[in-house]
Amino acid sequence: MEQQKTMQIELITENSTTGVDYYYAELSLPAADAEIRDAMQRARITGRQNAYQDIAITECPLLPELVHTRLQAPTI
């Protein structure tokens, strides 16, 4: 049985080549391991230890005051 998605986040990481471009990926939570890995690959987070990263909450019907919140020093 699939759990109901309750929050949508956006993963953001800096393009280390240019330093001014960013990669983005959306992820609906709760998420399966494969969904998290896929989003991290799309945002090019995997294998980049020192790259700027953050997570922004883009949708949260249960706690709408969290929308547009950016989490500093985040991990999934």
N, C-alpha and C positions, 0 to 999 in steps of 0.2 A: 504494500500500500504506500503510495507516494504522499509525503507530507505536504500540507498546504504551504505555499510560499508566503512568508509574512514580511519580508523586507527585501529591498533591492539596493545593492551597493555598486559602486563604480571603483574599479581598481585602476590606479594611475601610477605610471612610472616614467621617469625621464629618459629620453633617448640620449645615451651616453656619448654618441658620436657627435651630435650637434649641440647638446646641452640646452637647447631651447624648445625642442619638440617633445611631445609626450605621447605615450601609448595608453590606450584606454580599453577596458573590458567591463561589461556589466555582468553581475552575478546575482541571481535570486537566491535568498536564504530561506529556510535551511537548504543546504546543497550537499549532494553526494561528493565523495572524494574525486571522482572523475570530472564532475562539473567544476570543482575548485581548480584542479590541475589544468583543465582546458582554459579557464578564465585567466589563470596565471600565465599560461603560455601566450595567450592573445595579448596580454599586457606586457609581455616580455619580462616578467619578474623572475622566473626560474633561473638560477645560476648567476644572479647578479647581486652580490652581497652589498656593495656600496652605492648602488643606484638610489636616487630619490624615489620614494614610494609613499603613496598615501591611499586612504580609502575614504570615499565620500558616500554618505547615505543619500540615495536618490528617491527612495519611496519607502514609506513605513506607515501603513494605514492604522496600526495599533497605537503608535506613538508619533503622530504627525509633527510634533515639535523637533524630532530628530532629523527631518528632511533638510538637506543642504549642510549637514554637519560633516566636517572633515576630521578624521581621526589622525592625530599625530603619532608617529612611531608605531604604526599598526602592524599586526600580523593576522593572518587568517588561521 
